[in-house]
């Protein structure tokens, strides 16, 4: 007689959601919001942990502890990615990077030619990964963009912090205070600068490798990369200005003082612009983003 098949035991249900694990649907006393939150918890509990995600989470904890002196929890890391200070595109980029979901490097290693060639960086002859793309690649976009970011913050932050992939993935948890006192404006400026700069490096890399098929003659010049980075900074400044409109956004509007503190010392302001430049009708640009006129170009 064949032995009875062993049925694997069900995974234990966390105590905080066990009360909802009852036959039937008890609709009274529960809101749609609460039900949705419980369903998400149950699904998250049943989803097996991904090895690469765990590695990236640990790298974030290490980077944040190096900068702040204490490591965040895993829940804090996932919550930080939802920060309103991140654009939607950057949020998607960071979320996918935390899961190592971008199709780079090892994704192509076991594929036949010509797809196998996408695994290696043509500039460095090494297998690509996100750490390489953002911090060690010989590409013009990587070197140029981080140099621009460093120069922009020269007067507000010295020395420039040690950054790696964990710093980018956990950038919304990093704290910056050169004199050991809380500085929300500087912290927010650095978080925006790190996240947007990393995302721009990624975008230009994808254009170079996919759109232009590694044709170096079609790669953007240093001047073009610089212009795109300046445009990104200007777009964020303009975005912040619009989000301070309390008539339109009411309670969700950004605090004007926080915006002023964020970009303090980083703007080229005309002489007639008041200290509170948010309501000024003129166009403001980040320091160093203006182009010389006429023969000075």
C-alpha positions in Angstrom: 0.0 0.0 0.0 1.4 3.3 -1.0 2.4 5.7 1.8 0.1 8.6 2.3 1.3 11.8 0.7 2.5 14.4 3.3 0.8 17.7 3.0 3.1 20.6 3.8 1.9 22.6 6.8 0.5 26.0 6.1 2.7 29.0 7.0 1.9 30.6 10.3 -0.4 33.6 10.0 0.9 36.8 11.8 -1.1 37.6 15.0 -2.1 41.0 13.8 -4.0 39.6 10.8 -5.1 36.3 12.3 -8.3 37.8 13.6 -9.4 38.3 9.9 -8.7 34.7 9.0 -12.3 33.5 9.6 -14.7 31.6 7.3 -17.1 33.9 5.6 -16.9 37.7 5.1 -17.6 39.7 8.2 -18.4 43.0 6.5 -19.6 44.8 9.5 -17.0 46.6 11.4 -14.4 46.6 8.6 -13.7 49.3 6.0 -12.5 48.8 2.5 -9.3 50.4 3.4 -8.6 48.1 6.3 -9.6 45.0 4.2 -7.3 46.1 1.4 -4.4 46.6 3.9 -5.0 43.1 5.4 -5.1 41.5 1.9 -1.7 43.1 1.1 -0.2 41.9 4.3 -1.4 38.3 3.7 0.0 38.3 0.1 3.3 39.8 1.3 3.6 37.2 4.0 2.9 34.4 1.5 5.4 35.7 -1.1 8.8 34.0 -0.8 11.8 36.3 -0.1 13.9 37.0 -3.1 17.7 36.6 -2.6 18.7 39.5 -4.7 16.2 41.8 -3.0 17.6 40.8 0.4 21.1 41.6 -0.7 20.0 45.1 -1.9 18.1 45.7 1.3 21.3 44.9 3.3 23.3 47.2 1.2 20.8 50.0 1.9 21.1 49.4 5.6 24.9 49.5 5.4 24.9 52.7 3.4 22.3 54.5 5.7 24.2 53.4 8.8 27.4 54.7 7.4 25.8 58.1 6.8 23.4 58.4 9.7 24.9 56.2 12.4 22.0 53.9 12.6 20.4 51.4 10.2 16.8 51.6 9.1 14.3 48.7 9.2 13.1 47.0 6.1 9.7 48.6 6.4 11.3 52.0 6.6 13.3 51.3 3.4 10.1 50.3 1.4 8.2 53.2 2.8 10.9 55.7 1.9 10.7 54.8 -1.8 7.1 56.2 -1.8 8.3 59.6 -0.7 6.6 62.5 -2.4 10.0 64.1 -3.0 10.7 61.4 -5.6 9.2 61.8 -9.1 7.1 58.8 -10.3 9.8 57.8 -12.7 12.5 57.8 -10.0 10.2 55.8 -7.7 9.7 53.1 -10.3 13.5 53.1 -11.0 14.4 52.6 -7.4 11.7 50.0 -6.7 12.8 47.9 -9.6 16.5 48.3 -8.7 15.8 47.2 -5.2 14.5 44.0 -6.7 17.4 43.8 -9.2 14.7 43.8 -11.8 16.5 45.8 -14.5 17.5 43.7 -17.5 21.3 44.2 -17.3 24.4 42.0 -16.8 23.6 38.6 -15.4 20.1 38.7 -17.1 21.8 38.2 -20.5 24.7 35.9 -19.5 23.1 32.6 -20.4 21.5 33.8 -23.6 22.8 33.0 -27.0 24.4 35.6 -29.3 23.7 38.5 -30.0 21.9 39.0 -26.7 24.8 37.6 -24.7 26.8 40.7 -25.7 24.5 42.9 -23.6 25.8 41.4 -20.4 29.1 43.1 -20.6 29.9 46.8 -20.5 31.6 47.7 -23.9 33.5 50.5 -22.3 35.0 48.5 -19.4 34.8 44.9 -20.6 33.2 43.7 -17.4 29.8 42.3 -16.5 27.3 45.2 -15.9 25.4 45.7 -12.7 23.8 48.7 -11.2 26.8 49.5 -9.0 29.0 49.5 -12.0 26.7 51.7 -14.1 26.2 54.3 -11.5 29.6 54.5 -9.8 32.5 52.7 -11.6 31.8 52.7 -15.3 34.1 54.7 -17.6 31.1 56.4 -19.3 31.0 60.1 -19.8 27.5 60.4 -18.3 28.6 58.9 -15.0 31.7 61.0 -14.5 30.1 64.2 -15.7 26.8 64.0 -13.7 28.4 63.2 -10.4 31.0 66.0 -10.9 28.1 68.4 -11.6 26.3 67.3 -8.4 29.4 67.6 -6.3 30.2 71.1 -7.6 26.6 72.3 -7.1 26.8 71.4 -3.4 30.3 72.6 -2.8 29.3 75.6 -0.7 26.7 73.8 1.4 28.3 70.4 2.0 31.9 69.5 2.5 33.2 66.9 2.0 31.0 65.1 -0.5 29.6 61.9 1.1 30.7 58.4 0.1 28.0 57.0 -2.2 27.3 53.6 -3.6 24.3 51.6 -4.9 22.9 51.3 -1.3 23.1 55.1 -0.9 21.0 55.6 -4.1 18.5 52.9 -3.2 18.1 54.3 0.3 18.7 58.0 -0.5 15.4 59.1 1.0 16.6 57.9 4.4 20.0 59.7 4.3 20.5 62.6 6.7 23.0 65.4 6.0 24.0 67.9 8.7 27.6 69.3 8.4 27.4 70.9 11.9 25.7 67.9 13.5 22.4 69.8 13.8 19.2 68.8 11.9 19.0 70.5 8.4 15.9 69.5 6.6 16.6 71.8 3.6 20.1 70.4 3.0 18.9 66.8 3.5 16.1 67.3 1.0 18.3 68.9 -1.5 20.8 66.0 -1.3 18.1 63.4 -1.5 16.7 65.0 -4.7 20.1 65.5 -6.2 21.3 61.9 -5.6 18.1 60.3 -6.8 17.7 62.4 -9.9 21.3 62.3 -10.9 21.4 58.5 -10.6 18.2 58.2 -12.7 19.7 60.5 -15.4 22.8 58.3 -15.6 20.6 55.3 -16.0 18.5 57.0 -18.8 21.5 58.1 -20.8 23.1 54.7 -20.4 20.0 53.0 -21.8 20.0 55.4 -24.7 23.6 54.7 -25.4 23.3 50.9 -25.2 19.8 50.3 -26.6 18.8 53.2 -28.7 22.2 53.8 -30.2 23.4 50.2 -30.0 26.7 51.1 -28.4 27.7 53.4 -31.2 30.1 55.8 -29.5 29.7 58.3 -32.3 26.1 58.7 -31.4 26.7 59.0 -27.6 25.9 62.4 -26.1 28.8 64.8 -25.6 29.8 66.2 -22.2 28.1 69.5 -23.2 24.8 67.7 -23.9 25.0 65.7 -20.7 25.6 68.9 -18.8 22.7 70.6 -20.4 20.3 67.7 -19.6 21.4 67.7 -16.0 20.9 71.4 -15.7 17.4 71.0 -17.3 16.6 68.3 -14.7 17.6 70.7 -11.8 15.5 73.5 -13.3 12.5 71.2 -13.7 12.7 70.1 -10.0 12.9 73.8 -8.9 9.9 74.7 -11.0 8.1 71.6 -9.7 8.7 72.6 -6.1 7.4 76.1 -6.8 4.2 74.9 -8.3 3.6 72.4 -5.4 3.6 75.3 -2.8 0.3 76.6 -4.3 -2.1 76.1 -1.3 -5.1 77.3 -3.3 -4.7 74.4 -5.7 -3.2 71.7 -3.5 -4.6 72.8 -0.1 -3.3 70.5 2.7 -1.1 68.6 0.3 0.9 71.7 -0.7 4.6 71.9 0.0 5.7 74.2 2.8 7.3 77.3 1.3 10.0 77.5 4.0 11.1 73.9 3.2 11.4 74.7 -0.5 13.4 77.9 0.3 15.7 75.9 2.6 16.1 73.2 0.0 17.4 75.5 -2.7 19.1 78.0 -0.5 22.4 79.0 -2.0 21.9 76.9 -5.1 20.2 79.5 -7.3 21.4 82.3 -9.5 19.0 85.0 -8.5 18.6 88.3 -10.4 19.4 91.4 -8.2 15.7 92.5 -8.0 14.3 89.1 -6.8 13.3 89.1 -3.2 14.4 86.4 -0.7 11.1 84.6 -1.1 11.5 83.9 -4.8 8.7 81.4 -5.0 6.0 83.9 -6.0 8.3 85.8 -8.4 7.0 85.6 -11.9 10.5 85.3 -13.5 12.2 82.0 -14.3 14.7 80.8 -11.8 17.6 78.5 -12.6 20.0 76.5 -10.5 23.4 78.0 -9.9 25.8 77.3 -12.8 22.9 76.4 -15.1 22.8 79.7 -17.0 24.5 79.9 -20.4 26.8 82.8 -21.2 25.4 85.3 -23.7 26.7 86.3 -27.1 30.4 86.1 -27.6 31.0 84.8 -24.1 29.6 81.4 -25.1 
